[in-house]
Amino acid sequence: MSDCKAVATPAEVNLKLVKSNGGKKLVDPKLYRSLVGSLLFIGKQTRPDILNIVKQLSRFLDKPDKSHWKGAKRNSSCDIVGDSDADWSGDLNDRKSTTGYYFKFKGNGSAISWEVKKQATIALSTAEVEYQAMAAAAQEAIYLRALLKDFGFPMEKATDIGEDNQSCIKMCHNPVMHKQSKHIDMKLHFIRRK
C-alpha cells in the first residue's frame, strides 16, 4: 500500500465497475476483501466521502479484478497531519493552561482525532505549555500511525504536527538542556526522538 498517492476525489470520474468476465487478471480475493473491509471501517468512522465507492467495490468481493483493485487502492491513502496549541495560564483560578490538538487526513481534511484538556501542571512559560501540547500531540500521532498500520495503511513519511511557538519548535529540535528548560519534565522530551 506504500505506492498509493493522495487524490482529490474518492473515485475516478465516470468510473463504471462491472463483474469480471474472466478475461481480466484477477487479484487475490482475500487481500481485496481485507482492503475493502478496512476502507469500510474508516469510511464509517471518519471518511464518509468514500462510502459510496466502497459500497460499489464491495459488490465484487468474490472475483475482484485489477480494475476493482485499482479503485480500492485509490482510497487507501491515509496520510495524516496535525496541529497542537495551548494557552498560557488560561484558567484564572488555578493558573493552569489548556492544551489542544487535532489530526486530520491530508487528502480530504476529515478530522480523525482531537482533544482539549486542562494541563495537570502549571507551566512557567509559553514555550513550556506549548511543549506539553506538542508532546500530547506526538503521543496521539504515534497511536494513530500504529492504528493505520494495523488496518494495512502504513505511512512512509513522518507525520507533520503544526506548532506556532518558535521557542517550542527550537526545543523540539535541540536536545540540549538550557537554563530556561531544565525544569521541564523529562517524559516530555521523547518528542525530540520522534
C-alpha positions in Angstrom: 0.0 0.0 0.0 3.0 2.3 0.2 2.6 3.0 -3.5 -0.7 4.8 -3.0 -0.9 8.6 -3.5 -3.4 11.2 -2.3 -6.2 12.0 -4.8 -8.8 14.8 -4.9 -11.8 12.6 -5.4 -12.8 9.1 -4.0 -13.4 7.6 -7.4 -12.3 8.3 -11.0 -14.7 10.5 -12.9 -17.3 8.3 -14.9 -16.0 5.1 -13.3 -18.1 2.1 -14.2 -17.4 -1.1 -12.3 -18.6 -4.3 -13.8 -18.2 -8.0 -12.9 -15.1 -9.7 -14.2 -15.8 -11.7 -17.4 -12.8 -14.0 -16.9 -10.6 -12.2 -19.4 -9.2 -9.8 -16.9 -6.5 -10.9 -14.5 -8.0 -11.5 -11.0 -6.4 -10.3 -7.8 -6.2 -12.2 -4.5 -9.8 -12.1 -3.2 -8.6 -12.3 0.5 -6.4 -9.3 0.1 -9.1 -7.4 -1.7 -11.7 -8.2 0.9 -9.3 -7.1 3.6 -8.7 -3.7 1.9 -12.4 -3.1 1.2 -13.2 -4.0 4.8 -10.6 -1.6 6.2 -11.9 1.1 3.9 -15.5 0.5 5.0 -14.4 0.8 8.7 -12.5 4.0 8.0 -15.4 5.3 5.9 -17.9 4.8 8.6 -15.7 6.3 11.3 -14.2 9.3 9.7 -14.3 9.3 5.9 -18.0 9.4 4.7 -16.8 10.8 1.4 -15.5 7.3 0.4 -18.6 5.2 1.4 -20.3 5.4 -2.0 -17.4 4.0 -3.9 -16.6 1.4 -1.2 -20.2 0.2 -1.4 -19.7 -0.3 -5.1 -16.4 -2.0 -4.6 -17.9 -4.4 -2.1 -20.1 -5.9 -4.8 -17.1 -7.6 -6.3 -15.7 -9.4 -3.2 -15.9 -12.9 -4.7 -13.9 -12.3 -8.0 -12.2 -8.9 -8.0 -10.1 -8.0 -11.0 -7.4 -5.3 -11.5 -9.9 -2.5 -12.1 -11.6 -3.2 -8.8 -8.2 -3.3 -7.0 -7.2 0.0 -8.6 -10.5 1.6 -7.4 -9.9 0.3 -3.8 -6.2 1.5 -3.8 -7.3 4.9 -4.9 -9.0 5.4 -1.5 -6.2 3.9 0.6 -4.0 7.0 1.1 -4.3 7.7 4.8 -1.6 10.3 5.4 -2.4 12.4 8.4 -1.4 15.9 9.6 -1.9 17.5 12.9 -1.8 20.8 14.9 -1.3 21.5 18.5 -1.8 24.6 20.6 -2.2 25.8 24.1 -3.0 28.9 26.1 -0.7 30.0 28.9 -2.3 30.2 32.4 -5.7 30.5 30.8 -7.6 29.4 34.0 -7.5 32.5 36.2 -8.4 30.4 39.3 -5.5 28.0 39.4 -3.3 29.4 36.5 -3.3 26.1 34.7 -3.2 26.1 30.9 -5.4 24.3 28.3 -3.9 22.0 25.7 -5.4 21.1 22.4 -4.6 19.1 19.3 -6.3 17.6 16.3 -5.4 15.3 13.5 -7.0 15.1 10.0 -6.5 13.1 6.8 -4.2 15.1 4.5 -6.3 14.4 1.4 -9.8 15.4 2.3 -9.3 17.2 5.6 -11.6 14.9 7.6 -10.8 15.2 11.3 -10.0 11.8 12.9 -8.7 12.7 16.4 -8.8 15.7 18.7 -8.6 16.6 22.4 -8.8 19.6 24.5 -7.9 19.4 28.2 -6.5 21.3 31.1 -2.9 20.5 31.8 -2.0 18.8 35.1 0.8 21.2 36.0 1.4 24.9 36.0 3.7 25.9 33.2 6.2 28.7 33.8 6.4 29.9 30.2 4.6 29.9 26.9 7.3 27.6 25.4 6.7 25.1 28.2 3.0 25.0 27.8 3.3 24.6 24.0 5.9 21.9 24.5 3.4 20.0 26.7 0.8 20.3 24.0 3.3 19.1 21.4 4.2 16.1 23.5 0.5 15.2 23.8 0.0 15.5 20.1 3.1 13.4 19.4 1.8 10.6 21.6 -1.5 10.7 19.7 0.3 10.7 16.3 2.2 7.5 17.3 -1.1 5.8 18.3 -2.8 6.9 15.0 0.1 5.7 12.9 0.0 2.3 14.6 -3.7 2.1 14.2 -3.5 2.9 10.5 -0.7 0.3 10.1 -2.9 -2.3 11.7 -5.5 -1.5 9.1 -3.0 -2.1 6.3 -2.2 1.6 5.6 1.4 2.2 6.8 2.7 5.7 6.5 6.1 6.2 4.9 6.7 9.8 5.8 6.8 11.4 9.2 3.6 13.0 10.5 3.7 16.7 10.4 2.4 18.5 13.5 1.9 22.2 13.3 3.1 24.5 16.1 3.1 28.3 16.3 5.5 28.9 19.1 9.1 29.3 17.9 10.7 28.6 21.2 8.8 25.3 21.4 9.9 24.4 17.9 13.5 25.1 18.8 13.2 23.0 22.0 11.9 20.1 19.9 14.9 20.1 17.6 17.6 20.9 20.2 18.4 18.1 22.6 20.5 20.3 24.8 19.1 21.3 28.2 19.1 25.1 28.9 18.5 27.2 31.9 15.0 28.0 30.6 14.0 24.4 30.0 15.8 22.4 32.7 12.8 22.2 34.9 10.6 20.6 32.2 9.6 17.0 33.0 11.8 14.5 31.2 8.8 12.5 29.9 8.0 15.3 27.5 11.4 15.2 25.9 10.6 12.0 24.0 9.3 14.2 21.1 12.9 15.1 20.3 13.4 11.5 19.1 10.2 11.1 17.1 
